[in-house]
Amino acid sequence: MAFDWSKYLELAKYLADNSKQISDEEACLRTSVSRAYYAAFSVTKQYIQKTDGNEFKGGDAHLKIREHLSNSGNLIKRKIANQLNTIHFNRKKADYDDEISRESPRSLAFKTIKFAENIISEVKKLSG
């Protein structure tokens, strides 16, 4: 049975909601951003595999999936591509940048979670 990638979103929410009780709050929030992104990315990837038959693998899968959705004539798919682009950028900040500038790690985490929720919701609508 395939893994339910939306469980990563549950973990992201838990980490963000409980980050103040963890010894390193920022590490917890950064991990939350990463898990929220991967939840949305992987749910979308599974949807594309099921409906379009396209399998995207490797490091360029992130870009290829966004391009696939952007090139679709479907406005919802294009919206998902834009939101994935945003949270992919957030995930890279959380995973690679020594300092998160312009906003707090907490704000970044909750914003990314919200986008991931929206993406997963839209993918479910497309799935019927």
C-alpha positions as CSV (number, residue, x, y, z in Angstrom):
1,M,0.0,0.0,0.0
2,A,1.3,3.4,-0.9
3,F,2.4,5.8,1.8
4,D,-0.1,8.6,2.6
5,W,2.1,11.6,2.1
6,S,-0.5,13.9,3.7
7,K,0.7,12.4,7.0
8,Y,3.8,14.6,6.6
9,L,1.5,17.6,6.8
10,E,0.1,16.3,10.1
11,L,3.6,16.0,11.4
12,A,4.4,19.5,10.1
13,K,1.5,21.0,12.0
14,Y,2.4,19.1,15.1
15,L,6.0,20.3,15.0
16,A,4.9,23.9,14.4
17,D,2.2,23.8,17.1
18,N,4.6,22.3,19.7
19,S,7.9,24.0,18.7
20,K,8.1,26.0,21.8
21,Q,8.3,22.9,23.9
22,I,11.2,21.5,22.0
23,S,14.8,22.4,23.0
24,D,15.6,24.0,19.6
25,E,12.5,25.8,18.5
26,E,14.0,27.0,15.2
27,A,15.1,23.5,14.2
28,C,11.6,22.3,14.8
29,L,10.0,25.1,12.7
30,R,12.5,24.5,9.9
31,T,11.7,20.8,9.9
32,S,8.0,21.7,9.8
33,V,8.5,23.8,6.7
34,S,10.3,20.9,5.0
35,R,7.7,18.3,5.9
36,A,4.8,20.5,4.8
37,Y,6.5,21.0,1.4
38,Y,7.1,17.3,0.9
39,A,3.6,16.5,1.8
40,A,2.2,18.8,-0.9
41,F,4.9,17.9,-3.4
42,S,4.4,14.1,-2.9
43,V,0.6,14.2,-2.9
44,T,0.8,16.2,-6.2
45,K,3.3,13.8,-7.6
46,Q,1.1,10.8,-6.9
47,Y,-1.9,12.5,-8.5
48,I,0.1,13.2,-11.7
49,Q,1.3,9.6,-11.8
50,K,-2.3,8.3,-11.4
51,T,-4.0,10.7,-13.8
52,D,-1.4,11.5,-16.4
53,G,0.8,8.5,-16.2
54,N,3.9,10.7,-15.9
55,E,6.6,9.6,-13.4
56,F,9.0,12.2,-12.3
57,K,12.1,11.0,-10.5
58,G,15.3,12.4,-9.4
59,G,16.3,15.9,-8.3
60,D,14.7,17.6,-11.2
61,A,11.3,16.1,-10.4
62,H,10.4,19.2,-8.3
63,L,10.9,21.5,-11.3
64,K,9.4,19.1,-13.8
65,I,6.2,18.7,-11.8
66,R,5.7,22.4,-11.5
67,E,6.4,22.8,-15.3
68,H,3.9,20.0,-16.0
69,L,1.2,21.7,-14.0
70,S,2.0,25.2,-15.3
71,N,1.8,24.0,-18.9
72,S,-1.6,22.5,-18.4
73,G,-4.7,24.4,-19.6
74,N,-6.3,23.8,-16.2
75,L,-6.4,26.9,-13.9
76,I,-6.4,24.8,-10.7
77,K,-3.3,22.9,-11.9
78,R,-1.5,26.2,-12.7
79,K,-2.5,27.6,-9.2
80,I,-1.0,24.4,-7.6
81,A,2.2,24.9,-9.6
82,N,2.5,28.5,-8.4
83,Q,1.9,27.5,-4.8
84,L,4.4,24.6,-5.1
85,N,6.9,27.1,-6.4
86,T,6.4,29.3,-3.4
87,I,6.7,26.5,-0.8
88,H,9.6,24.9,-2.6
89,F,11.4,28.3,-2.2
90,N,10.4,28.2,1.5
91,R,11.7,24.7,1.9
92,K,15.1,25.6,0.4
93,K,15.3,28.6,2.8
94,A,14.5,26.3,5.8
95,D,16.9,23.5,4.7
96,Y,19.9,25.5,3.4
97,D,20.0,29.1,4.7
98,D,21.9,29.9,7.9
99,E,19.5,32.7,8.6
100,I,15.9,33.1,7.5
101,S,15.5,36.7,6.6
102,R,12.4,38.9,6.0
103,E,10.2,36.8,8.3
104,S,10.5,34.6,11.4
105,P,10.9,30.9,11.2
106,R,7.5,30.6,12.9
107,S,5.8,32.8,10.3
108,L,7.5,30.8,7.5
109,A,6.3,27.5,9.0
110,F,2.7,28.5,9.4
111,K,2.6,30.1,6.0
112,T,4.1,27.0,4.3
113,I,1.6,24.8,6.2
114,K,-1.3,26.9,4.9
115,F,-0.1,26.7,1.3
116,A,0.5,22.9,1.6
117,E,-3.1,22.5,3.0
118,N,-4.4,24.5,0.0
119,I,-2.4,22.4,-2.5
120,I,-3.5,19.1,-1.0
121,S,-7.1,20.3,-1.0
122,E,-7.0,21.3,-4.6
123,V,-5.4,18.0,-5.6
124,K,-8.2,16.2,-3.9
125,K,-10.8,18.2,-5.8
126,L,-9.0,17.4,-9.0
127,S,-9.0,13.7,-8.1
128,G,-12.8,13.7,-7.7
